Amino acid sequence: MSIARAALLRASRSQFLADQFRSRAFGRRAVRRFMPGEDMTAALAAADEFSAEGIGTVLTNLGEQISTREEADAVRQHYMSLLDAVRERGLPTEISVKLTHLGLAVDVGACMENVRALVAAAGAAGSTVWLDMEESTYVDATLALYRQLRSDHQRVGLCLQAYLHRTPADVESLLPLAPSIRLVKGAYREPADIAHARKGDTDVAFVTLAKRLLDHSPAGAFTVLGTHDARIIEDVREYAERQKLPARAYEVHMLYGIRAAMQRDLARSGTSVRVLISYGEHWFPWYMRRIAERPANLWFVVRNLMA
């Protein structure tokens, strides 16, 4: 892991830096590259625009590590309101949630109740709930919760991180469930005995895992490529074509504000694309992880400092 990336990931956990950055005008300007605004209205307006172009969306209200059940209940109610708005507008929109935002570290049972309510509401609206993956310490609890949900609901998906050494075994254990998996590279700071330290190793793991999931597409597995890496996307697309898999066997999910032209090119080529739109006041940890994924983006922040 590069020194710059390690420093950015450490900074993402600093409440002092979060307070300072969020209070500065340059900070709010800088984050607009990656999110349309802090409130639900801005996120829905962006989803409307993508829908008009034939591109689906996934919305997430930023936040994690809440400390009380009351906070978790408020997050659930917020997402219920979001799902109501999505249904009323007829948007091709799904939601993605962090389990620590819904109380995983406070009360596992209450967290399950919150997620079940969201999955049921989304399913009734013909939509899907994605469970984000957080630090490695939460992987086992997240997998356990996903397995319970999958036994009752089809429209629930799980994010897995390619850089974790354990992920190939996790994929194998989930395949009998015909899972919906959004594969990402991984954005948290993890030690070398838990995660690949080199980008090249993570890239190889990502492609290998994606192909393994696609091999199980005929048995019901659904694969999402959560990456902006054009080379990886093309490699996996070519593999799917060689295997004569239908276009519905996989999707590409990309972040709002990153490689927008490629998002549209992929959609025009017949690939199903969704844009992940994040919003909310608690954006600092998420924003720093986005910068850490590509430290060259620091120059973008520096330019906003000078503006």
Short mmCIF file of the C-alpha atoms (twelve columns), coordinates in Angstrom:
data_MODEL
# 
_entry.id   MODEL 
# 
loop_
_atom_site.group_PDB 
_atom_site.id 
_atom_site.type_symbol 
_atom_site.label_atom_id 
_atom_site.label_alt_id 
_atom_site.label_comp_id 
_atom_site.label_asym_id 
_atom_site.label_seq_id 
_atom_site.Cartn_x 
_atom_site.Cartn_y 
_atom_site.Cartn_z 
_atom_site.pdbx_PDB_model_num 
ATOM 1   C CA . MET A 1   0.000   0.000   0.000   1 
ATOM 2   C CA . SER A 2   1.403   3.414   -0.951  1 
ATOM 3   C CA . ILE A 3   2.261   5.934   1.746   1 
ATOM 4   C CA . ALA A 4   -0.288  8.387   0.307   1 
ATOM 5   C CA . ARG A 5   -3.091  5.825   0.322   1 
ATOM 6   C CA . ALA A 6   -2.293  4.701   3.850   1 
ATOM 7   C CA . ALA A 7   -2.317  8.302   5.063   1 
ATOM 8   C CA . LEU A 8   -5.656  9.007   3.386   1 
ATOM 9   C CA . LEU A 9   -7.253  5.927   4.898   1 
ATOM 10  C CA . ARG A 10  -5.985  6.919   8.349   1 
ATOM 11  C CA . ALA A 11  -7.392  10.401  7.811   1 
ATOM 12  C CA . SER A 12  -10.794 8.963   6.914   1 
ATOM 13  C CA . ARG A 13  -11.233 7.938   10.565  1 
ATOM 14  C CA . SER A 14  -10.447 11.365  12.024  1 
ATOM 15  C CA . GLN A 15  -13.478 13.158  13.441  1 
ATOM 16  C CA . PHE A 16  -11.411 16.349  13.792  1 
ATOM 17  C CA . LEU A 17  -10.508 16.355  10.093  1 
ATOM 18  C CA . ALA A 18  -14.108 15.527  9.179   1 
ATOM 19  C CA . ASP A 19  -15.397 18.514  11.148  1 
ATOM 20  C CA . GLN A 20  -12.770 20.827  9.660   1 
ATOM 21  C CA . PHE A 21  -13.246 19.686  6.074   1 
ATOM 22  C CA . ARG A 22  -17.054 19.769  6.183   1 
ATOM 23  C CA . SER A 23  -17.051 23.280  7.648   1 
ATOM 24  C CA . ARG A 24  -14.956 24.718  4.817   1 
ATOM 25  C CA . ALA A 25  -16.399 25.929  1.527   1 
ATOM 26  C CA . PHE A 26  -13.552 24.299  -0.411  1 
ATOM 27  C CA . GLY A 27  -14.460 20.938  1.138   1 
ATOM 28  C CA . ARG A 28  -18.058 21.192  0.002   1 
ATOM 29  C CA . ARG A 29  -16.887 22.198  -3.479  1 
ATOM 30  C CA . ALA A 30  -14.460 19.300  -3.696  1 
ATOM 31  C CA . VAL A 31  -16.984 16.636  -2.715  1 
ATOM 32  C CA . ARG A 32  -19.433 17.733  -5.437  1 
ATOM 33  C CA . ARG A 33  -17.311 15.794  -7.897  1 
ATOM 34  C CA . PHE A 34  -18.548 12.562  -6.312  1 
ATOM 35  C CA . MET A 35  -22.072 13.385  -5.131  1 
ATOM 36  C CA . PRO A 36  -24.877 15.624  -6.452  1 
ATOM 37  C CA . GLY A 37  -25.746 17.030  -3.028  1 
ATOM 38  C CA . GLU A 38  -26.211 16.219  0.634   1 
ATOM 39  C CA . ASP A 39  -29.962 15.564  0.663   1 
ATOM 40  C CA . MET A 40  -32.369 12.991  -0.747  1 
ATOM 41  C CA . THR A 41  -33.896 15.514  -3.138  1 
ATOM 42  C CA . ALA A 42  -30.583 16.039  -4.910  1 
ATOM 43  C CA . ALA A 43  -29.993 12.286  -5.170  1 
ATOM 44  C CA . LEU A 44  -33.451 11.644  -6.625  1 
ATOM 45  C CA . ALA A 45  -33.036 14.480  -9.140  1 
ATOM 46  C CA . ALA A 46  -29.776 12.901  -10.325 1 
ATOM 47  C CA . ALA A 47  -31.469 9.493   -10.547 1 
ATOM 48  C CA . ASP A 48  -34.178 11.090  -12.706 1 
ATOM 49  C CA . GLU A 49  -31.538 12.396  -15.098 1 
ATOM 50  C CA . PHE A 50  -29.821 9.030   -15.433 1 
ATOM 51  C CA . SER A 51  -33.157 7.296   -15.940 1 
ATOM 52  C CA . ALA A 52  -33.888 9.573   -18.886 1 
ATOM 53  C CA . GLU A 53  -30.662 8.277   -20.470 1 
ATOM 54  C CA . GLY A 54  -31.550 4.645   -19.881 1 
ATOM 55  C CA . ILE A 55  -29.141 4.222   -16.970 1 
ATOM 56  C CA . GLY A 56  -30.240 2.779   -13.629 1 
ATOM 57  C CA . THR A 57  -29.031 3.968   -10.247 1 
ATOM 58  C CA . VAL A 58  -28.231 2.786   -6.732  1 
ATOM 59  C CA . LEU A 59  -28.720 5.298   -3.913  1 
ATOM 60  C CA . THR A 60  -27.018 5.259   -0.538  1 
ATOM 61  C CA . ASN A 61  -27.402 7.588   2.426   1 
ATOM 62  C CA . LEU A 62  -23.880 8.041   3.770   1 
ATOM 63  C CA . GLY A 63  -23.183 7.075   7.338   1 
ATOM 64  C CA . GLU A 64  -21.738 4.254   9.424   1 
ATOM 65  C CA . GLN A 65  -20.920 3.206   12.976  1 
ATOM 66  C CA . ILE A 66  -24.019 4.631   14.668  1 
ATOM 67  C CA . SER A 67  -24.118 4.136   18.449  1 
ATOM 68  C CA . THR A 68  -27.804 3.769   19.445  1 
ATOM 69  C CA . ARG A 69  -30.880 1.832   18.320  1 
ATOM 70  C CA . GLU A 70  -32.728 5.125   17.958  1 
ATOM 71  C CA . GLU A 71  -30.205 6.281   15.357  1 
ATOM 72  C CA . ALA A 72  -30.534 2.972   13.511  1 
ATOM 73  C CA . ASP A 73  -34.331 3.236   13.503  1 
ATOM 74  C CA . ALA A 74  -34.077 6.745   12.058  1 
ATOM 75  C CA . VAL A 75  -31.832 5.464   9.263   1 
ATOM 76  C CA . ARG A 76  -34.335 2.714   8.477   1 
ATOM 77  C CA . GLN A 77  -37.166 5.243   8.336   1 
ATOM 78  C CA . HIS A 78  -35.123 7.449   6.028   1 
ATOM 79  C CA . TYR A 79  -34.609 4.567   3.619   1 
ATOM 80  C CA . MET A 80  -38.307 3.680   3.787   1 
ATOM 81  C CA . SER A 81  -39.111 7.242   2.734   1 
ATOM 82  C CA . LEU A 82  -36.538 6.974   -0.049  1 
ATOM 83  C CA . LEU A 83  -38.103 3.755   -1.333  1 
ATOM 84  C CA . ASP A 84  -41.534 5.446   -1.305  1 
ATOM 85  C CA . ALA A 85  -40.130 8.289   -3.410  1 
ATOM 86  C CA . VAL A 86  -38.453 5.873   -5.824  1 
ATOM 87  C CA . ARG A 87  -41.712 3.966   -6.282  1 
ATOM 88  C CA . GLU A 88  -43.765 7.128   -6.778  1 
ATOM 89  C CA . ARG A 89  -41.368 8.366   -9.468  1 
ATOM 90  C CA . GLY A 90  -41.115 4.990   -11.143 1 
ATOM 91  C CA . LEU A 91  -37.324 5.103   -11.104 1 
ATOM 92  C CA . PRO A 92  -35.077 2.143   -12.019 1 
ATOM 93  C CA . THR A 93  -33.353 2.640   -8.682  1 
ATOM 94  C CA . GLU A 94  -32.048 0.336   -5.958  1 
ATOM 95  C CA . ILE A 95  -30.587 1.134   -2.546  1 
ATOM 96  C CA . SER A 96  -27.310 0.149   -0.903  1 
ATOM 97  C CA . VAL A 97  -26.898 0.181   2.877   1 
ATOM 98  C CA . LYS A 98  -24.075 -0.155  5.386   1 
ATOM 99  C CA . LEU A 99  -25.032 -2.506  8.188   1 
ATOM 100 C CA . THR A 100 -23.232 -0.487  10.874  1 
ATOM 101 C CA . HIS A 101 -25.455 2.417   9.782   1 
ATOM 102 C CA . LEU A 102 -28.453 0.218   10.637  1 
ATOM 103 C CA . GLY A 103 -27.125 -0.885  14.022  1 
ATOM 104 C CA . LEU A 104 -24.936 -3.949  13.383  1 
ATOM 105 C CA . ALA A 105 -22.397 -2.918  16.050  1 
ATOM 106 C CA . VAL A 106 -25.145 -1.998  18.529  1 
ATOM 107 C CA . ASP A 107 -27.716 -4.817  18.313  1 
ATOM 108 C CA . VAL A 108 -27.446 -7.518  15.656  1 
ATOM 109 C CA . GLY A 109 -31.063 -8.576  16.082  1 
ATOM 110 C CA . ALA A 110 -32.371 -5.037  15.701  1 
ATOM 111 C CA . CYS A 111 -30.139 -4.553  12.672  1 
ATOM 112 C CA . MET A 112 -31.669 -7.647  11.090  1 
ATOM 113 C CA . GLU A 113 -35.156 -6.295  11.755  1 
ATOM 114 C CA . ASN A 114 -34.237 -3.010  10.094  1 
ATOM 115 C CA . VAL A 115 -32.765 -4.683  7.030   1 
ATOM 116 C CA . ARG A 116 -35.664 -7.142  6.708   1 
ATOM 117 C CA . ALA A 117 -38.096 -4.222  6.671   1 
ATOM 118 C CA . LEU A 118 -36.123 -2.511  3.903   1 
ATOM 119 C CA . VAL A 119 -35.767 -5.668  1.823   1 
ATOM 120 C CA . ALA A 120 -39.494 -6.358  2.082   1 
ATOM 121 C CA . ALA A 121 -40.373 -2.788  1.101   1 
ATOM 122 C CA . ALA A 122 -37.926 -2.803  -1.802  1 
ATOM 123 C CA . GLY A 123 -39.180 -6.171  -3.026  1 
ATOM 124 C CA . ALA A 124 -42.770 -4.918  -3.017  1 
ATOM 125 C CA . ALA A 125 -41.604 -2.061  -5.241  1 
ATOM 126 C CA . GLY A 126 -39.729 -4.440  -7.561  1 
ATOM 127 C CA . SER A 127 -36.380 -3.149  -6.339  1 
ATOM 128 C CA . THR A 128 -33.282 -4.572  -4.643  1 
ATOM 129 C CA . VAL A 129 -31.363 -3.821  -1.454  1 
ATOM 130 C CA . TRP A 130 -27.560 -4.170  -1.574  1 
ATOM 131 C CA . LEU A 131 -25.586 -4.817  1.600   1 
ATOM 132 C CA . ASP A 132 -22.295 -2.939  1.525   1 
ATOM 133 C CA . MET A 133 -19.218 -4.603  2.954   1 
ATOM 134 C CA . GLU A 134 -17.225 -2.670  5.536   1 
ATOM 135 C CA . GLU A 135 -13.957 -3.454  7.319   1 
ATOM 136 C CA . SER A 136 -12.831 -7.071  7.544   1 
ATOM 137 C CA . THR A 137 -13.988 -7.280  11.173  1 
ATOM 138 C CA . TYR A 138 -17.594 -7.132  9.936   1 
ATOM 139 C CA . VAL A 139 -17.351 -9.712  7.153   1 
ATOM 140 C CA . ASP A 140 -18.563 -12.722 9.150   1 
ATOM 141 C CA . ALA A 141 -21.542 -10.861 10.623  1 
ATOM 142 C CA . THR A 142 -22.469 -9.443  7.228   1 
ATOM 143 C CA . LEU A 143 -22.282 -12.844 5.550   1 
ATOM 144 C CA . ALA A 144 -24.424 -14.412 8.277   1 
ATOM 145 C CA . LEU A 145 -27.066 -11.740 7.910   1 
ATOM 146 C CA . TYR A 146 -27.042 -12.061 4.112   1 
ATOM 147 C CA . ARG A 147 -27.513 -15.830 4.291   1 
ATOM 148 C CA . GLN A 148 -30.547 -15.394 6.545   1 
ATOM 149 C CA . LEU A 149 -32.062 -12.785 4.245   1 
ATOM 150 C CA . ARG A 150 -31.384 -14.806 1.111   1 
ATOM 151 C CA . SER A 151 -33.378 -17.731 2.472   1 
ATOM 152 C CA . ASP A 152 -36.533 -15.578 2.310   1 
ATOM 153 C CA . HIS A 153 -35.818 -12.912 -0.303  1 
ATOM 154 C CA . GLN A 154 -34.385 -12.970 -3.801  1 
ATOM 155 C CA . ARG A 155 -33.997 -9.223  -4.200  1 
ATOM 156 C CA . VAL A 156 -31.094 -8.738  -1.839  1 
ATOM 157 C CA . GLY A 157 -27.473 -8.452  -2.929  1 
ATOM 158 C CA . LEU A 158 -24.116 -8.471  -1.201  1 
ATOM 159 C CA . CYS A 159 -20.894 -6.567  -1.798  1 
ATOM 160 C CA . LEU A 160 -17.642 -8.551  -1.639  1 
ATOM 161 C CA . GLN A 161 -14.129 -7.104  -1.693  1 
ATOM 162 C CA . ALA A 162 -11.623 -8.692  -4.067  1 
ATOM 163 C CA . TYR A 163 -8.578  -7.575  -2.082  1 
ATOM 164 C CA . LEU A 164 -9.419  -9.739  0.939   1 
ATOM 165 C CA . HIS A 165 -7.594  -13.070 0.934   1 
ATOM 166 C CA . ARG A 166 -10.704 -14.796 2.251   1 
ATOM 167 C CA . THR A 167 -13.058 -13.691 -0.533  1 
ATOM 168 C CA . PRO A 168 -12.547 -16.685 -2.895  1 
ATOM 169 C CA . ALA A 169 -13.620 -19.030 -0.080  1 
ATOM 170 C CA . ASP A 170 -16.559 -16.745 0.751   1 
ATOM 171 C CA . VAL A 171 -17.701 -16.829 -2.874  1 
ATOM 172 C CA . GLU A 172 -17.563 -20.634 -2.937  1 
ATOM 173 C CA . SER A 173 -19.628 -20.827 0.254   1 
ATOM 174 C CA . LEU A 174 -22.269 -18.504 -1.195  1 
ATOM 175 C CA . LEU A 175 -22.649 -20.080 -4.639  1 
ATOM 176 C CA . PRO A 176 -25.303 -22.621 -3.505  1 
ATOM 177 C CA . LEU A 177 -27.535 -19.636 -2.640  1 
ATOM 178 C CA . ALA A 178 -27.479 -18.348 -6.246  1 
ATOM 179 C CA . PRO A 179 -26.250 -15.029 -4.837  1 
ATOM 180 C CA . SER A 180 -26.342 -11.529 -6.247  1 
ATOM 181 C CA . ILE A 181 -22.807 -10.246 -5.691  1 
ATOM 182 C CA . ARG A 182 -21.402 -6.784  -6.323  1 
ATOM 183 C CA . LEU A 183 -17.675 -7.283  -6.580  1 
ATOM 184 C CA . VAL A 184 -15.434 -4.335  -5.686  1 
ATOM 185 C CA . LYS A 185 -11.692 -4.050  -5.190  1 
ATOM 186 C CA . GLY A 186 -11.819 -2.830  -1.559  1 
ATOM 187 C CA . ALA A 187 -11.248 0.583   -0.034  1 
ATOM 188 C CA . TYR A 188 -10.424 0.077   3.655   1 
ATOM 189 C CA . ARG A 189 -7.033  -0.032  5.315   1 
ATOM 190 C CA . GLU A 190 -6.269  -3.696  6.009   1 
ATOM 191 C CA . PRO A 191 -3.016  -5.447  7.023   1 
ATOM 192 C CA . ALA A 192 -1.124  -7.556  4.488   1 
ATOM 193 C CA . ASP A 193 -2.126  -10.831 6.131   1 
ATOM 194 C CA . ILE A 194 -5.785  -9.975  5.502   1 
ATOM 195 C CA . ALA A 195 -5.738  -8.160  2.145   1 
ATOM 196 C CA . HIS A 196 -3.601  -7.872  -0.963  1 
ATOM 197 C CA . ALA A 197 -1.254  -4.921  -0.672  1 
ATOM 198 C CA . ARG A 198 -0.480  -4.633  -4.401  1 
ATOM 199 C CA . LYS A 199 -3.000  -3.259  -6.873  1 
ATOM 200 C CA . GLY A 200 -1.955  -5.825  -9.486  1 
ATOM 201 C CA . ASP A 201 -2.769  -8.713  -7.147  1 
ATOM 202 C CA . THR A 202 -6.165  -7.207  -6.368  1 
ATOM 203 C CA . ASP A 203 -6.898  -6.785  -10.079 1 
ATOM 204 C CA . VAL A 204 -6.098  -10.435 -10.769 1 
ATOM 205 C CA . ALA A 205 -8.287  -11.521 -7.854  1 
ATOM 206 C CA . PHE A 206 -11.145 -9.329  -9.096  1 
ATOM 207 C CA . VAL A 207 -11.147 -10.825 -12.597 1 
ATOM 208 C CA . THR A 208 -10.825 -14.387 -11.296 1 
ATOM 209 C CA . LEU A 209 -13.738 -13.916 -8.898  1 
ATOM 210 C CA . ALA A 210 -15.910 -12.245 -11.540 1 
ATOM 211 C CA . LYS A 211 -15.415 -15.143 -13.944 1 
ATOM 212 C CA . ARG A 212 -16.145 -17.652 -11.204 1 
ATOM 213 C CA . LEU A 213 -19.435 -15.915 -10.460 1 
ATOM 214 C CA . LEU A 214 -20.318 -15.723 -14.147 1 
ATOM 215 C CA . ASP A 215 -19.748 -19.464 -14.465 1 
ATOM 216 C CA . HIS A 216 -22.649 -19.871 -12.051 1 
ATOM 217 C CA . SER A 217 -24.943 -17.493 -13.899 1 
ATOM 218 C CA . PRO A 218 -26.940 -20.393 -15.403 1 
ATOM 219 C CA . ALA A 219 -27.612 -21.568 -11.830 1 
ATOM 220 C CA . GLY A 220 -28.958 -18.154 -10.830 1 
ATOM 221 C CA . ALA A 221 -25.935 -16.207 -9.639  1 
ATOM 222 C CA . PHE A 222 -25.925 -12.539 -10.610 1 
ATOM 223 C CA . THR A 223 -22.662 -10.653 -10.999 1 
ATOM 224 C CA . VAL A 224 -22.045 -6.927  -10.642 1 
ATOM 225 C CA . LEU A 225 -18.706 -5.412  -11.590 1 
ATOM 226 C CA . GLY A 226 -18.175 -2.514  -9.205  1 
ATOM 227 C CA . THR A 227 -15.190 -0.939  -10.937 1 
ATOM 228 C CA . HIS A 228 -14.115 1.914   -13.204 1 
ATOM 229 C CA . ASP A 229 -11.238 -0.112  -14.647 1 
ATOM 230 C CA . ALA A 230 -11.926 -0.262  -18.400 1 
ATOM 231 C CA . ARG A 231 -9.448  -3.089  -18.927 1 
ATOM 232 C CA . ILE A 232 -11.092 -5.283  -16.311 1 
ATOM 233 C CA . ILE A 233 -14.589 -4.533  -17.581 1 
ATOM 234 C CA . GLU A 234 -13.613 -5.445  -21.142 1 
ATOM 235 C CA . ASP A 235 -11.869 -8.643  -20.017 1 
ATOM 236 C CA . VAL A 236 -14.964 -9.817  -18.145 1 
ATOM 237 C CA . ARG A 237 -17.338 -8.757  -20.932 1 
ATOM 238 C CA . GLU A 238 -15.345 -10.769 -23.453 1 
ATOM 239 C CA . TYR A 239 -15.410 -13.765 -21.139 1 
ATOM 240 C CA . ALA A 240 -19.200 -13.510 -20.798 1 
ATOM 241 C CA . GLU A 241 -19.545 -13.375 -24.579 1 
ATOM 242 C CA . ARG A 242 -17.322 -16.440 -25.036 1 
ATOM 243 C CA . GLN A 243 -19.462 -18.284 -22.511 1 
ATOM 244 C CA . LYS A 244 -22.552 -17.164 -24.480 1 
ATOM 245 C CA . LEU A 245 -24.106 -15.662 -21.373 1 
ATOM 246 C CA . PRO A 246 -27.097 -13.352 -21.770 1 
ATOM 247 C CA . ALA A 247 -26.624 -9.634  -21.191 1 
ATOM 248 C CA . ARG A 248 -28.751 -9.872  -18.034 1 
ATOM 249 C CA . ALA A 249 -26.129 -12.117 -16.392 1 
ATOM 250 C CA . TYR A 250 -24.171 -9.126  -15.104 1 
ATOM 251 C CA . GLU A 251 -24.160 -5.366  -14.614 1 
ATOM 252 C CA . VAL A 252 -21.529 -2.675  -14.225 1 
ATOM 253 C CA . HIS A 253 -21.866 -0.308  -11.258 1 
ATOM 254 C CA . MET A 254 -19.851 2.903   -11.291 1 
ATOM 255 C CA . LEU A 255 -19.719 5.901   -8.985  1 
ATOM 256 C CA . TYR A 256 -21.406 9.199   -9.713  1 
ATOM 257 C CA . GLY A 257 -18.953 11.672  -11.233 1 
ATOM 258 C CA . ILE A 258 -16.319 9.123   -12.267 1 
ATOM 259 C CA . ARG A 259 -15.821 8.185   -15.937 1 
ATOM 260 C CA . ALA A 260 -19.261 9.472   -16.923 1 
ATOM 261 C CA . ALA A 261 -18.487 9.131   -20.634 1 
ATOM 262 C CA . MET A 262 -17.612 5.466   -20.178 1 
ATOM 263 C CA . GLN A 263 -20.846 4.897   -18.264 1 
ATOM 264 C CA . ARG A 264 -22.833 6.173   -21.230 1 
ATOM 265 C CA . ASP A 265 -20.714 4.321   -23.790 1 
ATOM 266 C CA . LEU A 266 -21.245 1.040   -21.954 1 
ATOM 267 C CA . ALA A 267 -24.990 1.640   -21.732 1 
ATOM 268 C CA . ARG A 268 -25.183 2.423   -25.450 1 
ATOM 269 C CA . SER A 269 -23.265 -0.777  -26.221 1 
ATOM 270 C CA . GLY A 270 -25.954 -2.856  -24.508 1 
ATOM 271 C CA . THR A 271 -24.270 -3.384  -21.130 1 
ATOM 272 C CA . SER A 272 -26.525 -2.833  -18.149 1 
ATOM 273 C CA . VAL A 273 -25.097 0.061   -16.131 1 
ATOM 274 C CA . ARG A 274 -26.051 1.538   -12.784 1 
ATOM 275 C CA . VAL A 275 -24.561 4.648   -11.228 1 
ATOM 276 C CA . LEU A 276 -24.033 4.637   -7.468  1 
ATOM 277 C CA . ILE A 277 -25.242 7.953   -6.078  1 
ATOM 278 C CA . SER A 278 -24.210 8.777   -2.525  1 
ATOM 279 C CA . TYR A 279 -25.635 11.622  -0.471  1 
ATOM 280 C CA . GLY A 280 -25.881 12.796  3.122   1 
ATOM 281 C CA . GLU A 281 -24.014 14.932  5.620   1 
ATOM 282 C CA . HIS A 282 -21.622 12.227  6.818   1 
ATOM 283 C CA . TRP A 283 -19.597 12.076  3.657   1 
ATOM 284 C CA . PHE A 284 -16.052 12.652  4.909   1 
ATOM 285 C CA . PRO A 285 -14.929 9.015   5.576   1 
ATOM 286 C CA . TRP A 286 -16.469 7.883   2.293   1 
ATOM 287 C CA . TYR A 287 -14.905 10.787  0.402   1 
ATOM 288 C CA . MET A 288 -11.426 10.095  1.752   1 
ATOM 289 C CA . ARG A 289 -11.724 6.442   0.730   1 
ATOM 290 C CA . ARG A 290 -12.646 7.556   -2.795  1 
ATOM 291 C CA . ILE A 291 -9.546  9.746   -2.919  1 
ATOM 292 C CA . ALA A 292 -7.431  6.907   -1.522  1 
ATOM 293 C CA . GLU A 293 -8.537  4.606   -4.327  1 
ATOM 294 C CA . ARG A 294 -6.650  6.901   -6.676  1 
ATOM 295 C CA . PRO A 295 -4.328  9.271   -4.756  1 
ATOM 296 C CA . ALA A 296 -3.785  11.314  -7.948  1 
ATOM 297 C CA . ASN A 297 -7.237  12.714  -7.175  1 
ATOM 298 C CA . LEU A 298 -5.539  14.736  -4.457  1 
ATOM 299 C CA . TRP A 299 -4.672  17.257  -7.168  1 
ATOM 300 C CA . PHE A 300 -8.407  17.779  -7.624  1 
ATOM 301 C CA . VAL A 301 -8.691  18.661  -3.949  1 
ATOM 302 C CA . VAL A 302 -5.672  20.971  -4.153  1 
ATOM 303 C CA . ARG A 303 -7.226  22.849  -7.078  1 
ATOM 304 C CA . ASN A 304 -10.353 23.406  -4.989  1 
ATOM 305 C CA . LEU A 305 -8.202  24.704  -2.157  1 
ATOM 306 C CA . MET A 306 -6.916  27.399  -4.511  1 
ATOM 307 C CA . ALA A 307 -10.319 28.248  -6.009  1 
# 
